[in-house]
Amino acid sequence: MEKRKNQKADDRLFYIGVLTSEQCQCERIKKQGRALCFGCFIKLPGDLARALYRPIGAGFEAAYDDCCRYLNE
């Protein structure tokens, strides 16, 4: 159980890092507080883009992972 708690905390820290970073998953510069740079964001279909506004712990994690998969296909 303790290992699972640590994994959840590590996952949460990863996604907080995504939002506080100034580097997009494509390695271009992005604004802090945004998940992706503008170039990547505008490539997303509307439903994926909207999902990035979910809070961490309430769907942001899955949305970010889905967006990265879509962008890197």
Secondary structure, DSSP 8 states (H G I E B T S, - for coil): -HHHHHHHHHHHHHHHHHHH-SB-TTSSB--TT-SS-HHHHTTS-HHHHHHTTS-TTTTHHHHHHHHHHHHT-
